[in-house]
Amino acid sequence: MERSLLSCLFLVVQVVQAQNEIPNAGFEQWSGSAPVSWSTSNIPGSSNPVTQSSDAIEGSSSARGEVVLAPNGSSPFPPVLLLGVTPPAVSVTQSYTAFTGMYKLAPVGDDEMLVEANLFDATSQLVAIASAHLPAAASWTSFSVPFDYDMGSSMQPPASLQMVLTVENGVGSAATGTVFLVDDLALAGGTIGIDEGTIDEGPVTLYPNPSNGRDVQVSWNDLTTRSFVVTDIAGRVIHRTTSSNSGIHLPSSTWAPGMHLLSIQEGDDTRTLRLLITD
């Protein structure tokens, strides 16, 4: 993914190496049959679809999920791992670009592994969603699911995180005997230092933003040479230019609607602006 995606969607930000804010992300700590900091679908003394496994990509353990029979003995009972859904909330301090990890999956029938992470702002409004159905994987396989900020109702920085890992077949069910392993979860790409539309040399503005089909003017107040790269939310580069003037013209009227990222490079310093193109 393009490096310009490392500061998703919040005006001008400083790009830095993100720290993993997922507690017990490697499932090394357990309390009874549940990983510390996580909730599960386990029913103590009855059914434990989530268990600790010594088959790990790193460390000594991972989380194992298996679709077992429910206590009634007749219907499938899927494994569910939940983070931040029940108190306490999981706090985050950065705007992440992707939810990543390692997994194995031995499905029965059409079962897939659902991995989902949601970011919320300080008022519990949805900021972004990262969600995917993962296919069968006989050996440890990496996954990376990008956060979609267009799906969130809030444009504020994220303040909390929720996650769910489970098994389903696309129609709300699962088959007894499907097994997954998951390890080394992480949040990729992060930002700090939100700076209300300014860079070191002075304010940078985008007008209009959002743009409903109009071209956009980027302006600043000095004559420093800068390189500009525009990517869409999937990381595809759609425009490049360099300028030493006091502004550039973006032909955004020809771009597809959605969130775009304008990466501004000046020497070794890279900053990013968000640009929303509406219908």
SERO-4910 file (N, C-alpha, C, O; in steps of 0.05 Angstrom, whole numbers):
BEGIN
 pado doro    nc1    nc2    nc3   cac1   cac2   cac3    cc1    cc2    cc3    oc1    oc2    oc3
  Met    A     17    -24      0      0      0      0     18     25      0     39     25     12
  Glu    A      9     46    -13     25     70    -15     30     82     12     12     82     30
  Arg    A     55     92     17     61    105     42     43    128     49     39    135     72
  Ser    A     32    141     28     15    164     33    -10    156     48    -23    174     59
  Leu    A    -17    130     49    -41    122     64    -36    122     94    -54    117    109
  Leu    A    -11    126    103     -5    124    131    -17    146    148    -15    144    173
  Ser    A    -29    166    136    -43    185    152    -71    190    142    -76    210    128
  Cys    A    -89    172    148   -115    171    136   -133    194    146   -138    196    170
  Leu    A   -143    210    128   -168    223    130   -171    246    149   -194    255    153
  Phe    A   -151    255    163   -155    276    182   -137    300    178   -117    304    192
  Leu    A   -143    317    158   -129    341    152    -99    336    150    -91    316    138
  Val    A    -82    354    161    -53    351    159    -43    336    183    -49    345    205
  Val    A    -28    314    179    -18    298    201     10    290    197     20    290    175
  Gln    A     24    284    219     52    275    218     51    245    215     39    231    231
  Val    A     65    235    194     66    206    190     87    194    208    110    203    208
  Val    A     80    173    224     99    161    242     94    131    242     74    121    231
  Gln    A    112    116    253    109     87    256     88     82    278     91     91    301
  Ala    A     67     67    271     45     63    290     53     43    312     69     25    307
  Gln    A     42     46    336     45     27    357     20     10    358     -2     20    353
  Asn    A     23    -16    364     -1    -33    365    -16    -28    391     -5    -30    413
  Glu    A    -41    -19    388    -58    -13    411    -78    -35    417    -96    -31    433
  Ile    A    -75    -59    405    -93    -81    411    -82    -96    435    -59   -106    434
  Pro    A    -97    -97    457    -87   -112    481    -86   -142    476   -104   -153    463
  Asn    A    -65   -155    486    -62   -184    483    -65   -192    454    -79   -212    448
  Ala    A    -52   -177    436    -56   -182    407    -44   -209    398    -52   -219    377
  Gly    A    -26   -220    413    -15   -246    406    -27   -269    421    -18   -292    418
  Phe    A    -47   -264    437    -62   -284    453    -43   -301    470    -45   -325    472
  Glu    A    -24   -287    483     -5   -300    500    -16   -303    529     -8   -321    543
  Gln    A    -33   -284    537    -44   -285    564    -73   -296    564    -90   -288    549
  Trp    A    -77   -316    582   -103   -328    584   -112   -329    613    -96   -332    631
  Ser    A   -138   -328    617   -150   -331    643   -172   -353    640   -193   -347    630
  Gly    A   -166   -376    650   -184   -399    645   -184   -405    615   -164   -410    603
  Ser    A   -208   -406    603   -211   -413    575   -213   -389    557   -218   -391    533
  Ala    A   -209   -364    568   -212   -340    552   -186   -324    551   -172   -322    572
  Pro    A   -179   -312    528   -155   -295    527   -160   -269    543   -182   -258    541
  Val    A   -140   -261    558   -143   -236    574   -150   -213    556   -139   -210    534
  Ser    A   -168   -196    564   -177   -171    551   -199   -177    530   -211   -159    519
  Trp    A   -203   -203    523   -223   -210    503   -247   -224    516   -244   -236    537
  Ser    A   -270   -221    503   -294   -236    510   -298   -258    489   -289   -255    466
  Thr    A   -311   -280    497   -315   -302    478   -344   -312    480   -360   -303    497
  Ser    A   -350   -330    462   -377   -342    462   -377   -367    480   -397   -381    481
  Asn    A   -355   -372    495   -354   -395    512   -376   -394    534   -383   -373    544
  Ile    A   -387   -417    540   -406   -421    562   -392   -439    582   -392   -463    578
  Pro    A   -381   -428    604   -366   -444    623   -382   -468    633   -405   -466    641
  Gly    A   -369   -491    632   -381   -515    641   -400   -528    621   -412   -549    626
  Ser    A   -402   -516    597   -421   -526    577   -408   -528    550   -404   -550    539
  Ser    A   -400   -505    538   -388   -505    511   -366   -485    511   -368   -463    520
  Asn    A   -343   -493    499   -320   -476    497   -310   -476    468   -290   -490    462
  Pro    A   -323   -462    450   -313   -461    422   -287   -446    418   -274   -450    398
  Val    A   -279   -429    438   -254   -415    437   -235   -426    458   -242   -428    481
  Thr    A   -211   -435    449   -192   -446    467   -164   -436    460   -159   -425    439
  Gln    A   -145   -441    478   -117   -434    474   -103   -457    458   -108   -480    463
  Ser    A    -86   -449    439    -71   -468    423    -41   -462    425    -33   -439    427
  Ser    A    -25   -484    425      4   -481    424     15   -477    396     39   -473    393
  Asp    A     -3   -479    376      5   -474    348      5   -444    344    -16   -433    339
  Ala    A     28   -432    345     30   -403    344     50   -394    324     70   -407    319
  Ile    A     45   -370    312     64   -359    293     88   -346    307    110   -347    298
  Glu    A     82   -335    331    103   -324    349     94   -329    377     70   -333    382
  Gly    A    113   -329    396    106   -334    424     98   -363    428    106   -380    413
  Ser    A     83   -368    449     76   -395    456     47   -403    451     41   -427    454
  Ser    A     30   -384    444      2   -392    440    -12   -374    420     -3   -352    413
  Ser    A    -35   -384    410    -53   -369    393    -81   -375    403    -85   -391    422
  Ala    A   -101   -363    390   -129   -369    396   -140   -388    376   -137   -384    352
  Arg    A   -153   -409    385   -165   -429    368   -196   -427    371   -206   -426    393
  Gly    A   -209   -427    348   -238   -427    348   -248   -450    332   -238   -457    311
  Glu    A   -269   -464    343   -281   -486    329   -311   -485    331   -322   -479    353
  Val    A   -325   -490    309   -354   -491    310   -362   -518    322   -357   -539    311
  Val    A   -374   -517    346   -382   -541    361   -412   -542    362   -426   -525    351
  Leu    A   -422   -563    374   -451   -565    378   -459   -548    402   -446   -547    422
  Ala    A   -481   -534    399   -492   -518    420   -501   -536    443   -504   -560    439
  Pro    A   -506   -524    467   -515   -541    489   -540   -558    484   -544   -578    497
  Asn    A   -556   -549    464   -580   -566    458   -573   -591    443   -589   -608    439
  Gly    A   -547   -593    434   -538   -617    421   -546   -620    392   -540   -641    380
  Ser    A   -558   -600    380   -568   -604    353   -560   -582    334   -559   -586    309
  Ser    A   -554   -558    343   -548   -535    325   -518   -527    329   -507   -531    350
  Pro    A   -506   -516    307   -478   -507    309   -475   -483    327   -492   -466    328
  Phe    A   -453   -482    342   -447   -461    360   -419   -449    353   -399   -461    360
  Pro    A   -419   -427    339   -393   -417    328   -376   -404    349   -386   -394    369
  Pro    A   -350   -404    345   -331   -389    362   -333   -359    356   -335   -351    333
  Val    A   -333   -343    377   -333   -314    373   -313   -302    393   -313   -307    417
  Leu    A   -295   -285    382   -276   -270    398   -284   -240    396   -286   -230    373
  Leu    A   -288   -227    418   -297   -199    419   -277   -182    434   -268   -190    456
  Leu    A   -272   -158    424   -254   -139    438   -268   -112    439   -275   -102    418
  Gly    A   -270   -101    462   -282    -74    465   -311    -72    462   -323    -50    462
  Val    A   -325    -95    458   -354    -95    454   -368    -93    482   -388    -79    485
  Thr    A   -356   -106    502   -365   -103    529   -344    -87    544   -320    -89    538
  Pro    A   -352    -72    565   -332    -55    579   -310    -73    591   -315    -96    598
  Pro    A   -286    -62    593   -279    -34    587   -273    -30    557   -266    -49    543
  Ala    A   -277     -5    548   -272      1    520   -241      0    515   -225      4    533
  Val    A   -234     -5    490   -206     -6    482   -200     21    469   -210     28    447
  Ser    A   -183     37    481   -177     64    472   -156     62    449   -137     46    450
  Val    A   -158     80    430   -138     83    409   -132    113    406   -148    130    413
  Thr    A   -108    119    397    -99    147    395    -91    155    367    -82    177    362
  Gln    A    -95    137    347    -86    142    320   -107    134    299   -126    119    305
  Ser    A   -104    144    275   -122    138    253   -109    117    236    -90    123    220
  Tyr    A   -117     93    239   -104     70    226   -114     65    198   -136     73    190
  Thr    A    -97     52    182   -104     46    154   -114     17    150   -128     12    131
  Ala    A   -106     -1    168   -113    -29    163   -112    -45    189    -98    -38    208
  Phe    A   -127    -67    189   -127    -87    210   -113   -111    199   -121   -122    178
  Thr    A    -92   -120    212    -76   -142    202    -73   -165    222    -79   -162    246
  Gly    A    -63   -188    212    -59   -210    230    -51   -235    215    -47   -234    190
  Met    A    -48   -257    229    -42   -283    218    -64   -303    225    -75   -301    247
  Tyr    A    -70   -321    206    -92   -340    212    -88   -366    197    -73   -367    178
  Lys    A   -102   -386    207   -106   -411    192   -136   -417    193   -150   -408    211
  Leu    A   -146   -430    172   -175   -436    171   -179   -463    157   -171   -466    133
  Ala    A   -191   -482    171   -200   -507    159   -230   -508    158   -242   -516    178
  Pro    A   -243   -498    136   -272   -495    136   -286   -521    129   -275   -539    116
  Val    A   -311   -522    138   -330   -543    129   -351   -529    112   -362   -509    120
  Gly    A   -356   -540     88   -375   -528     70   -366   -501     61   -343   -497     52
  Asp    A   -384   -481     63   -378   -454     53   -369   -435     75   -368   -411     71
  Asp    A   -361   -446     98   -353   -429    120   -329   -412    113   -310   -421     99
  Glu    A   -329   -387    123   -306   -369    121   -301   -357    149   -318   -358    166
  Met    A   -278   -345    152   -272   -331    177   -277   -302    174   -266   -289    156
  Leu    A   -295   -291    191   -301   -262    190   -282   -248    210   -280   -255    233
  Val    A   -267   -228    199   -251   -211    216   -261   -182    212   -264   -173    189
  Glu    A   -266   -168    234   -277   -141    232   -267   -124    255   -266   -133    278
  Ala    A   -259   -100    248   -251    -80    268   -265    -54    262   -266    -45    239
  Asn    A   -276    -41    282   -290    -16    279   -277      6    296   -270      0    319
  Leu    A   -274     30    286   -263     52    300   -286     72    306   -303     77    289
  Phe    A   -286     83    331   -307    102    340   -294    127    350   -271    126    360
  Asp    A   -308    149    348   -298    174    359   -304    176    389   -315    157    401
  Ala    A   -298    199    401   -301    202    430   -330    202    439   -336    199    462
  Thr    A   -349    206    420   -378    205    426   -391    179    417   -415    177    416
  Ser    A   -374    159    411   -383    132    403   -396    131    376   -410    113    369
  Gln    A   -390    152    359   -400    151    331   -379    136    314   -355    139    319
  Leu    A   -389    121    295   -372    105    278   -354    122    260   -364    140    247
  Val    A   -328    116    260   -309    130    243   -301    114    219   -301    124    197
  Ala    A   -296     88    222   -286     71    200   -291     42    207   -293     34    230
  Ile    A   -292     26    185   -297     -3    188   -276    -18    171   -270    -10    148
  Ala    A   -264    -39    182   -247    -58    167   -260    -85    171   -261    -96    193
  Ser    A   -270    -97    149   -285   -122    151   -279   -139    126   -278   -129    104
  Ala    A   -275   -165    131   -269   -183    109   -276   -212    117   -275   -219    140
  His    A   -283   -228     97   -286   -257    100   -262   -271     89   -255   -267     65
  Leu    A   -248   -286    105   -223   -298     97   -227   -327     88   -243   -341    100
  Pro    A   -214   -335     66   -218   -362     56   -201   -383     71   -186   -376     89
  Ala    A   -203   -408     62   -188   -430     74   -158   -424     73   -148   -413     53
  Ala    A   -143   -432     94   -114   -429     94   -103   -451    111   -106   -452    135
  Ala    A    -89   -470     98    -78   -493    112    -54   -487    129    -48   -500    149
  Ser    A    -39   -466    121    -15   -458    136    -19   -429    145    -38   -415    136
  Trp    A     -2   -419    163     -5   -392    173     -4   -372    149     15   -373    133
  Thr    A    -24   -355    148    -27   -337    125    -33   -309    136    -48   -306    156
  Ser    A    -21   -289    125    -26   -262    134    -51   -250    121    -58   -258     99
  Phe    A    -65   -232    135    -87   -217    124    -83   -188    130    -71   -181    151
  Ser    A    -92   -171    113    -92   -142    118   -118   -130    106   -122   -131     82
  Val    A   -134   -119    123   -160   -109    116   -160    -79    119   -158    -69    142
  Pro    A   -163    -63     98   -162    -34    101   -187    -23    115   -209    -33    112
  Phe    A   -183     -2    131   -205     12    143   -218     30    121   -205     44    107
  Asp    A   -245     28    120   -261     44    101   -273     67    117   -292     63    131
  Tyr    A   -261     91    114   -271    114    128   -296    126    115   -310    142    127
  Asp    A   -302    118     90   -327    127     77   -351    115     91   -373    126     89
  Met    A   -348     92    104   -371     79    116   -377     90    144   -399     84    155
  Gly    A   -360    107    155   -365    118    181   -381    144    179   -379    159    159
  Ser    A   -397    149    199   -413    173    199   -398    197    211   -406    220    207
  Ser    A   -376    192    225   -361    213    238   -335    219    223   -322    201    212
  Met    A   -328    245    222   -303    254    211   -282    261    232   -262    273    227
  Gln    A   -289    254    257   -271    260    280   -250    238    283   -253    216    273
  Pro    A   -228    244    297   -207    223    301   -219    200    318   -236    204    335
  Pro    A   -209    176    313   -218    153    328   -208    154    357   -186    164    363
  Ala    A   -225    144    376   -219    144    404   -221    116    416   -210    111    437
  Ser    A   -236     98    403   -239     71    413   -241     51    391   -246     58    368
  Leu    A   -239     26    398   -237      4    379   -254    -19    388   -256    -25    412
  Gln    A   -268    -31    369   -282    -57    374   -274    -77    353   -269    -69    330
  Met    A   -272   -102    360   -264   -123    341   -282   -148    346   -291   -153    368
  Val    A   -287   -162    324   -300   -188    325   -287   -207    306   -281   -200    283
  Leu    A   -282   -232    315   -271   -253    299   -289   -277    302   -294   -286    325
  Thr    A   -299   -288    280   -318   -311    282   -318   -327    256   -301   -322    239
  Val    A   -337   -345    254   -340   -362    230   -369   -359    221   -387   -360    237
  Glu    A   -372   -356    195   -399   -356    183   -398   -364    154   -376   -364    142
  Asn    A   -420   -371    143   -421   -381    116   -434   -361     97   -441   -368     74
  Gly    A   -439   -337    105   -451   -317     88   -481   -315     91   -493   -295     81
  Val    A   -494   -334    104   -523   -333    108   -530   -335    138   -551   -344    145
  Gly    A   -511   -327    155   -516   -326    183   -514   -353    198   -525   -355    220
  Ser    A   -500   -372    186   -497   -398    200   -468   -407    197   -451   -392    187
  Ala    A   -463   -431    207   -436   -442    205   -439   -473    207   -459   -483    216
  Ala    A   -418   -487    199   -418   -516    199   -401   -527    221   -379   -519    226
  Thr    A   -412   -546    236   -398   -559    258   -372   -571    247   -372   -585    227
  Gly    A   -350   -565    261   -324   -576    253   -305   -556    240   -281   -562    238
  Thr    A   -315   -533    232   -297   -513    221   -278   -502    244   -287   -497    266
  Val    A   -253   -500    237   -233   -492    257   -216   -469    246   -207   -469    223
  Phe    A   -210   -449    263   -191   -428    256   -171   -424    278   -176   -430    301
  Leu    A   -148   -414    271   -128   -404    290   -121   -375    282   -121   -368    259
  Val    A   -117   -358    302   -110   -330    297    -89   -321    316    -88   -329    339
  Asp    A    -70   -304    306    -48   -295    322    -37   -269    311    -43   -261    288
  Asp    A    -22   -255    327     -7   -231    319    -24   -210    305    -18   -201    283
  Leu    A    -46   -202    318    -63   -181    307    -49   -154    310    -33   -150    328
  Ala    A    -55   -136    292    -42   -109    294    -59    -89    279    -76    -96    263
  Leu    A    -55    -63    285    -66    -41    271    -44    -28    256    -24    -18    267
  Ala    A    -47    -27    229    -25    -17    212    -29     12    204    -51     21    199
  Gly    A     -6     26    203     -7     54    194    -21     71    214    -44     66    221
  Gly    A     -7     92    224    -20    109    244    -12    137    241      7    144    227
  Thr    A    -26    155    255    -20    183    253    -21    195    281    -37    186    298
  Ile    A     -5    215    286     -8    232    310     -5    261    301      2    266    278
  Gly    A     -9    279    319     -4    307    314    -23    319    295    -14    333    276
  Ile    A    -49    316    298    -68    329    281    -65    359    283    -64    370    305
  Asp    A    -64    373    260    -55    400    260    -73    418    243    -63    433    226
  Glu    A    -98    417    248   -119    435    236   -111    449    211   -112    474    210
  Gly    A   -102    434    191    -98    446    164    -73    462    160    -73    479    142
  Thr    A    -52    458    176    -28    473    172     -4    454    168     -4    431    178
  Ile    A     17    464    154     43    450    154     63    470    166     56    492    173
  Asp    A     88    462    168    108    478    182    110    506    171    114    525    186
  Glu    A    107    509    145    112    535    132     87    553    132     89    577    125
  Gly    A     65    543    140     41    559    140     17    543    132     20    520    125
  Pro    A     -7    555    132    -31    540    125    -32    531     97    -24    545     78
  Val    A    -43    507     93    -48    496     67    -78    492     65    -91    481     83
  Thr    A    -90    500     43   -119    498     41   -126    483     15   -112    484     -5
  Leu    A   -149    468     17   -161    456     -7   -188    469    -11   -204    471      8
  Tyr    A   -193    478    -35   -219    490    -41   -229    482    -68   -214    485    -88
  Pro    A   -254    473    -71   -272    466    -49   -266    438    -38   -255    421    -53
  Asn    A   -273    433    -13   -269    407     -1   -290    404     22   -288    417     42
  Pro    A   -310    386     18   -313    367     -4   -319    381    -31   -328    404    -32
  Ser    A   -313    366    -52   -318    377    -79   -340    360    -93   -337    335    -94
  Asn    A   -360    372   -102   -382    358   -116   -378    360   -146   -395    371   -161
  Gly    A   -356    349   -156   -351    348   -184   -335    371   -195   -331    373   -219
  Arg    A   -325    389   -178   -309    412   -186   -279    406   -182   -272    390   -165
  Asp    A   -262    419   -198   -233    417   -194   -226    431   -168   -241    448   -158
  Val    A   -204    423   -156   -196    433   -129   -170    448   -132   -151    440   -146
  Gln    A   -168    471   -118   -144    487   -116   -130    482    -89   -143    485    -68
  Val    A   -104    475    -89    -88    473    -65    -71    498    -63    -56    504    -82
  Ser    A    -72    512    -41    -58    537    -38    -42    537    -12    -50    525      8
  Trp    A    -19    552    -12     -3    556     11     11    583      8      8    597    -12
  Asn    A     28    591     28     38    618     28     68    621     25     80    640     36
  Asp    A     81    602     12    110    605      6    116    593    -21     97    584    -35
  Leu    A    141    594    -30    148    584    -56    167    560    -55    183    556    -73
  Thr    A    165    544    -33    181    520    -30    173    499    -51    149    496    -55
  Thr    A    192    485    -63    186    463    -81    174    439    -66    186    430    -47
  Arg    A    151    430    -75    138    407    -63    129    387    -84    123    395   -107
  Ser    A    129    362    -77    117    341    -94     90    332    -83     87    331    -58
  Phe    A     72    327   -101     44    320    -93     36    294   -106     40    290   -130
  Val    A     24    276    -89     14    251    -99    -14    247    -88    -18    249    -64
  Val    A    -33    242   -106    -61    236    -97    -66    207   -101    -61    195   -122
  Thr    A    -77    194    -80    -85    166    -81   -114    164    -73   -125    181    -58
  Asp    A   -127    143    -83   -154    137    -73   -151    121    -47   -129    114    -39
  Ile    A   -174    113    -35   -172    100     -9   -160     72    -11   -152     60      9
  Ala    A   -160     60    -36   -148     34    -40   -118     36    -45   -104     16    -48
  Gly    A   -107     61    -45    -78     64    -49    -69     68    -78    -45     69    -83
  Arg    A    -88     69    -97    -80     73   -125    -73    102   -130    -88    120   -123
  Val    A    -50    106   -143    -41    133   -149    -57    143   -173    -58    130   -194
  Ile    A    -70    166   -171    -86    177   -193    -76    204   -202    -86    214   -223
  His    A    -57    216   -188    -46    242   -198    -20    247   -184    -16    242   -160
  Arg    A      0    258   -200     26    266   -189     33    293   -202     27    298   -225
  Thr    A     46    310   -186     56    335   -197     77    346   -177     78    338   -154
  Thr    A     93    365   -187    112    380   -170    109    410   -176    105    417   -199
  Ser    A    111    426   -155    108    455   -159    125    471   -139    128    462   -116
  Ser    A    135    493   -148    149    512   -131    133    539   -130    143    559   -119
  Asn    A    109    538   -140     91    562   -139     77    563   -112     84    548    -93
  Ser    A     57    579   -110     42    581    -84     16    566    -85     -2    570    -69
  Gly    A     14    548   -105    -10    531   -106    -10    513   -131      6    517   -149
  Ile    A    -27    493   -130    -30    475   -153    -60    471   -158    -77    476   -141
  His    A    -66    461   -182    -93    456   -191    -96    426   -193    -81    413   -207
  Leu    A   -116    414   -179   -122    386   -181   -146    381   -199   -167    392   -194
  Pro    A   -143    364   -220   -165    358   -238   -185    338   -226   -191    318   -238
  Ser    A   -195    345   -203   -211    326   -188   -239    322   -200   -252    303   -192
  Ser    A   -247    339   -218   -273    335   -230   -274    309   -247   -296    300   -254
  Thr    A   -251    298   -254   -250    273   -269   -247    248   -252   -246    226   -262
  Trp    A   -245    252   -225   -241    229   -207   -267    218   -197   -287    232   -196
  Ala    A   -266    192   -190   -290    179   -179   -296    190   -152   -278    198   -137
  Pro    A   -322    190   -144   -329    199   -117   -316    181    -96   -311    158   -100
  Gly    A   -311    193    -73   -300    178    -50   -278    194    -37   -272    217    -45
  Met    A   -266    183    -16   -245    196     -2   -218    192    -17   -212    170    -26
  His    A   -203    214    -19   -176    213    -31   -156    225    -12   -164    241      6
  Leu    A   -131    218    -15   -110    228      2    -89    243    -15    -79    232    -34
  Leu    A    -83    267     -7    -63    284    -21    -38    284     -4    -37    296     18
  Ser    A    -17    270    -13      8    268      1     27    291     -9     32    293    -33
  Ile    A     37    307     10     54    330      3     82    324     14     85    321     38
  Gln    A    101    322     -4    129    316      4    146    341      0    147    353    -22
  Glu    A    161    348     21    180    370     20    206    359     32    208    358     57
  Gly    A    226    352     16    250    339     26    243    312     38    231    295     25
  Asp    A    251    308     63    245    283     77    219    283     92    211    264    105
  Asp    A    205    306     91    180    309    107    156    304     89    154    315     67
  Thr    A    138    286     98    113    280     83     89    285    100     88    275    123
  Arg    A     70    301     90     45    306    104     22    299     86     26    296     61
  Thr    A     -2    295     98    -24    286     82    -49    302     88    -55    309    111
  Leu    A    -64    309     67    -90    322     69   -111    303     59   -106    287     40
  Arg    A   -135    304     70   -158    289     60   -173    306     39   -174    330     42
  Leu    A   -184    293     19   -200    306     -1   -224    288     -7   -220    266    -17
  Leu    A   -248    298     -2   -272    282     -7   -285    292    -33   -291    315    -36
  Ile    A   -289    273    -51   -303    278    -77   -331    266    -74   -334    242    -70
  Thr    A   -352    282    -77   -379    273    -75   -391    270   -103   -379    278   -122
  Asp    A   -415    258   -104   -428    254   -129   -437    281   -141   -449    282   -163
***
